[in-house]
């Protein structure tokens, strides 16, 4: 199997960002794709996509990386209840580490245990305008320290 894996990776070429397989150019916002949007070792996203197992694996791996970032960068993180930890991880997952770091006031309120203030900062952000339902749900989790009621 290792030889086959190496062969496919060499022949396909590994690309960690999406690209147009017809032109080899990276796909960016506004790009016109002539071939197939492709990523990794030749995974054409428009013809094969992902199955549930692959999707779960990618999500879980990214969650782990977000948790590691939170533990390494926020000394208060491990002292939070699991629902508030989940909010931080979810925001890092959604915004990326650099995007989340822009929430300086929110982070400061988390560190000080001022959860109502942290929630208010989240709700008054540009991010909340972009993803209003997510922002409301996560802000409620920050305020109460509780998980939302399942839908």
Phi, psi and omega per residue, in radians:
X1 nan -0.661 -3.105
X2 -1.061 -0.692 3.119
X3 -1.156 -0.711 3.111
X4 -1.129 -0.750 3.105
X5 -1.040 -0.810 3.139
X6 -1.103 -0.713 3.128
X7 -1.068 -0.861 -3.110
X8 -1.117 -0.778 3.130
X9 -1.070 -0.722 3.141
X10 -1.163 -0.758 -3.089
X11 -1.273 -0.707 -3.130
X12 -1.357 -0.630 -3.024
X13 1.427 2.293 -3.119
X14 -1.632 2.185 3.103
X15 -2.227 2.146 -3.064
X16 -1.512 -0.165 3.040
X17 -2.100 2.653 -3.106
X18 -1.044 2.487 3.129
X19 -2.528 2.838 3.087
X20 -1.533 2.020 -3.059
X21 -1.206 -0.273 3.107
X22 -1.404 -0.587 -3.071
X23 -1.936 -0.341 -3.073
X24 1.367 0.008 -3.101
X25 -1.437 2.534 3.071
X26 -1.079 2.536 3.068
X27 -1.596 2.151 3.107
X28 -2.172 2.962 3.116
X29 -0.924 2.231 3.123
X30 1.526 -0.044 3.131
X31 -1.133 2.533 2.980
X32 -1.760 2.154 -3.074
X33 -1.713 2.166 3.124
X34 -1.547 -0.598 -3.128
X35 -1.835 -2.247 3.127
X36 -1.906 2.388 2.977
X37 -1.181 2.175 -2.965
X38 -2.342 2.670 3.111
X39 -2.610 2.826 3.063
X40 1.213 -2.339 -3.120
X41 -1.705 0.914 3.073
X42 1.547 0.512 3.113
X43 -1.470 1.810 3.102
X44 -1.301 1.994 -3.022
X45 -1.259 -0.452 -3.085
X46 -1.540 -0.231 -3.126
X47 -1.920 -0.583 -3.098
X48 -1.928 -0.698 -3.085
X49 1.066 -2.637 3.122
X50 -2.158 2.631 2.967
X51 -1.617 3.023 -3.078
X52 -1.040 -0.694 -3.124
X53 -1.116 -0.764 3.110
X54 -1.131 -0.731 3.133
X55 -1.088 -0.784 3.109
X56 -1.078 -0.748 -3.120
X57 -1.088 -0.802 3.127
X58 -1.097 -0.806 3.136
X59 -1.042 -0.830 -3.068
X60 -1.155 -0.648 3.097
X61 -1.146 -0.737 3.122
X62 -1.164 -0.690 3.086
X63 -1.023 -0.785 -3.133
X64 -1.051 -0.742 3.127
X65 -1.144 -0.670 3.106
X66 -1.150 -0.730 3.098
X67 -1.091 -0.757 3.124
X68 -1.069 -0.698 3.101
X69 -1.095 -0.789 -3.123
X70 -1.087 -0.789 -3.139
X71 -1.098 -0.733 -3.088
X72 -1.258 -0.465 -2.999
X73 -1.912 -0.277 -3.077
X74 -2.235 1.728 -3.090
X75 -0.996 -0.456 -3.115
X76 -1.399 -0.245 -2.965
X77 -0.952 -0.862 -3.066
X78 -1.211 -0.257 3.100
X79 -1.512 -0.132 3.140
X80 -1.407 2.709 3.021
X81 -1.175 2.855 -3.043
X82 -1.111 -0.570 3.129
X83 -1.160 -0.728 3.130
X84 -1.242 -0.639 3.021
X85 -1.038 -0.741 -3.128
X86 -1.073 -0.635 3.111
X87 -1.091 -0.823 -3.133
X88 -1.088 -0.807 3.134
X89 -1.090 -0.736 3.127
X90 -1.084 -0.707 3.130
X91 -1.207 -0.680 3.081
X92 -1.121 -0.718 3.104
X93 -1.044 -0.769 -3.083
X94 -1.314 -0.761 -3.009
X95 -1.702 -0.292 -2.964
X96 1.431 2.753 -3.117
X97 -0.995 -0.779 -3.119
X98 -1.156 -0.677 3.095
X99 -1.112 -0.751 3.133
X100 -1.148 -0.616 -3.133
X101 -1.103 -0.304 3.083
X102 -1.256 -0.245 3.130
X103 -1.508 0.957 -3.045
X104 -0.995 -0.821 -3.123
X105 -1.131 -0.748 3.114
X106 -1.042 -0.813 3.137
X107 -1.069 -0.740 3.106
X108 -1.073 -0.706 3.105
X109 -1.164 -0.690 3.055
X110 -1.014 -0.838 -3.084
X111 -1.059 -0.617 -3.111
X112 -1.529 -0.051 -3.124
X113 1.331 0.303 3.106
X114 -1.624 1.361 -2.975
X115 -1.267 -0.591 3.083
X116 -1.125 -0.677 3.108
X117 -1.191 -0.694 3.103
X118 -1.067 -0.772 -3.137
X119 -1.109 -0.735 3.138
X120 -1.096 -0.735 3.102
X121 -1.074 -0.715 3.106
X122 -1.065 -0.811 -3.094
X123 -1.189 -0.411 -3.109
X124 -1.739 0.413 -3.090
X125 -1.805 2.844 3.026
X126 -1.078 -0.654 3.097
X127 -0.950 -0.738 -3.134
X128 -1.142 -0.527 3.063
X129 -1.216 -0.555 -3.112
X130 -1.388 -0.638 -3.103
X131 -2.314 1.166 -2.980
X132 -1.060 -0.725 -3.121
X133 -1.156 -0.761 3.115
X134 -1.070 -0.795 -3.112
X135 -1.078 -0.754 3.123
X136 -1.084 -0.792 -3.113
X137 -1.129 -0.782 -3.129
X138 -1.206 -0.670 3.096
X139 -1.085 -0.682 3.099
X140 -1.114 -0.667 3.097
X141 -1.126 -0.676 3.124
X142 -1.155 -0.806 -3.121
X143 -1.036 -0.819 -2.991
X144 -1.654 -0.434 -3.028
X145 1.331 0.230 -3.109
X146 -2.006 2.675 3.030
X147 -1.298 2.633 3.105
X148 -1.196 2.728 3.058
X149 -1.201 2.289 3.134
X150 -1.018 2.509 -3.120
X151 -1.525 nan nan
